[in-house]
């Protein structure tokens, strides 16, 4: 054998036992690949919130996808986040403020209604879009496994960008009317969280039902329209006397709307029994919706 052959290992012979031992050594040095066994659930199951944390990067990309797709190929783009609540405020100011003379608790009616429309628009858009989120992501659901809860959660979270844009206009209106927020504004993130919880809770119920019953997409527009007038947006909740005013808080958006007005405009709707009832109702809707969603999750890939 030449030196060149020996340098490149040509002509070397190796026994099968030696080759197997070297292969075993290499395998022992490689890290073990985790194995995930997917099994259908039965009955009521746990929420497995830790799994959502493991897929947090997927949640981020789904949120970013929804933000980009929402206003893709639109002439006005993100300006729609401002146009919708602003022109609704104009209509309400004309018919409810000027013609019907609805009381506005000592603040100008335009900002009285717009301060309620900003969180309401965030809630209603999250509810509407999350209700159709699973059907809209059918191709993704049927091809790969991931926690299905990430889809409606990402849809609701993507609405925060629209909320920020509409809220900037609200701050401009406060400057125009000379309204300076007090320390009560520190409560504002909690009221936004309450709106998010309510929107996500209802969205979980509707998105799971929409997979099996496509009638839901026809019910949602009527539901949001009815809910709009069942919430004190065009009128104050102070028109009701106790104990009906506290029971009115069973509508979770009552606490959100009145909380926003109190935190920003200084109205007489400080956090009390009504907002406590709204918070409890929102949490119950969210928990119930999450458990129902997880119960029906096993059928999504087959039905959607």
N, C-alpha and C positions, 0 to 999 in steps of 0.2 A: 504494500500500500504506500502511495506517495505521501509526502508531507502535506500537500494541498488537500488530498482526500481526508487525511486525519484531522486537518484544521477545521474543515466543514462537517466533520462527522460522517463522511461517506464511507460506507463499508462497515461502520460500527454495528454491532449486534447487541440487542438488549432483550433479556428474558421477559416473558409476560408477567411474572411475579414482581420484577423490579418496576415495570411500567405501572402496574396496578398500585404499588405502594406509593410511587411518586404522585399519582392521580389522587390518592386518598389524602396525602399531605397537603396538596393544593386545595382540595375541598375543605379541609379542616381549617385552613387559613382564611377562607372567604366568609364574610358575615352571612348569617342566616337571613333568608328572605321571609318577611312576615306573610302569613297566610290569612286571608279574610274569608270566612265562610258565611255566605248570605243565605239565610233561612227565612221563610215566611213567618210572620208573627201570628199569634192567635189571641183573639180577644183584646182586652185593654192592656197596653204595654207601656213601659216607661218612656219618657221623652228622650232619653239619651242626649242630654245637653252637652256632655263632654265631646260627643262626636261632632257637634257643630263647631266647637273650638278647634278640633283637628282639621276641619275644612274651612277655616277662617279665610284662607287665601282665595278659595273658590268663591266665598261670599263676597269678598272685595271685588273680584273680577265680574261677578254677576251684577253687582251694584253699578260698576262702571259701564258695563254693557247696556244696562237699562237707561242710564243717563245719556249715553251717546245715541241710542236708537230712538229715544223719545222725541227728539226734535230734528232727527235726520231728514234732510231734504224738505225742510219747512222754510217758508219765506221769512218769518219773523223769529224763528228759533226760540230761545229761552224767554223771549218777551211774552210768550203766551202765559208764563207763570205769573205775570203781572196783569196782563189784559183781563184774564178771566175774573179774578176777584175785584179788580178796579171797576169794570163796567157793571158788574153785579151791584157794587156799592152805589153807582150812579142811579141805577134803576130803583134800588131800595130807597135812596134818598128822595127821589122824585115822588114815588107812590106812597111810601110809608111815612117818610119824614115830612114832605110838603103837603100832600093831599090828606093822608089819614091822621097826621099830627100825632104820631106815636111818640110817647115820651122817651127821652134818651139819657135820663139820669144826670142832667146838668152839663153834658158835653155836647158839642156839635154832632148832629146826626150822621154826617158822612164818616167821621172818624169812629163814631160809636159802632156803626155797622161794619166798617172795614176792619176794625180791630177784632171782630168776630169772624169775618170772612177769611182772614189769613189762616188761622188754625183749622177752620172748617174746610177750606180748599185742600189743605194738606191731608186731612182725614178722608174726605170724599174721594180724592184722586188715589190715595193708597188703597182704599176699599175697592174701588172700581177696577183698578189695574191688577191688584193681587187676586181678585176673584177669577180672573182669566189667565193668571200666570202659569198654572200647570198645563192647561190646554195649549197655551202658546209655546210652551217648552216641551212639547210631546216628543220631538226628535231627540232631545237630550235625555229625557227620562227613560226612553226605551232602549238606549244604547249603552249607558254607563251607570254604575251605582254611585250615589252620593246621598247625603241626607236631604230628602225632599223639602224639608222645612226651609232650607236655604233659599229656595225660589221665591215664596211669598215674602220672606223677611227682606231679601234684597230689593224686591219691588217696592215695599213700603219705605225702606231706608233711602232709596234713590230720590224720593220726593222731598228730602231735606233740602236739596239744592233749590228746588222751586220755592220752598218755604223761605229760605234766606233771601231770595230775590224779592218776594212779595213783602217780607218783613222790612226790607230796606225802604220800600215806598211808605210803609206805615211810619217809620221813623221820620221820614221827610214830612209827612202830614202832621205829625206831632209838633215838629218845628214850625210849620206854617200856622198852626192854631195856638202856638205858644204853650203847649202842654209839656211840662218837664217831669219825667218819671221820678218816683221816689225810691226809697230803699226796697219797696215792695217788688221792684223789678227782679230782685234776686230769686223770686219764686218762679220766674218765667220758664227756666229749663224744666222744672217739675211739671208744669202744665203742658209743655211740649211733649214731655215723656208720656204724660197721660193720654194725649192725643195719639201718639204713636202706638201705645198699648191698645187703645180702643180700635184703631184702624187695623192693626195686625190681628187682633182677636177676631173681629168680624171677617177680615179677609181670609183667615184660616178656615173658618166655617164655610164660607162661600166657595173658596177654591176647591176644597175637598168635595163639596156637594156638586160643583160644576163639572167635575170629572165624570160623575155618574149621571147627573141630570143636567142636560144642556139648557133646560128652561131657565136656569139661574141667570144666564146672561140677559134674559129679557126682564127678569125681576129686579136686577141691580139698579137700572136707571130709575124705576119707580120707587125703589127703596130709598135711594139717595135723595130724590126729590121730596118724598114724604118726610124723611129725617131732617131735611133742611128747614122745613117749616115747623117741625116738632122741636127744634132747637132755638133758643132765644137769640137769634141773629138780627132779625128785623125788629125785635121788641125786647124789653128787659124782663127778666124773670121776676122782678119785683111786682109785676102785675098780679102774681099769685100770692095768696095768703098762706100762712102756716096752718096745718102741716103739709099742705099740698106742694108748697115750694120745695120742701125737703124731699118729698117723694118724686118730684120732678127730676131730682138728681139721679134717678135710676137710668135716665138717658146720660151716658157718660160724657157726651159732648156738652151738656149743660155746665158741668164743672169746668171744662176746658175753656169755654167761651167766657163765662163769667169770671174765671180766674185771670184770663188775659186782660179783660177790661179793668179788673181791680189792680193788677200789677202794673199796667201801663197808663191807664187813664184816671186811676184813683176813685173808681166808683164804689158804691157801698155793697160790695159783694166779696168781703174778706173770706178766706178759707174757713169754713164752718161745717155744719152738718150736711148741707147740700153737696159741697165738694167732696166730703168724706164718702157720701153715698155714691157719687159718680166714680170715685177712685175704686171703691169696692166692686161696683158693677163692671168696670173696665177690666179689673184683674180676673174676675170670675169668667168674663167672656173670653179672655185670653187663655186662661188655663183650660177651660172647657174646649175651646177651639183647638188648642194644641193636642190634647188627648184624643179628640175625635179625628184630627188630621193623622195622627200616628196610627190610630186604629184602622183607618181606611187606606193607609199608605201602601199596603201590600197589594192592592188592586190597581194602583195607578198605572203601572206599566202595561197591564193587560187591557185596561178599559180605554185609556186616553188615546 
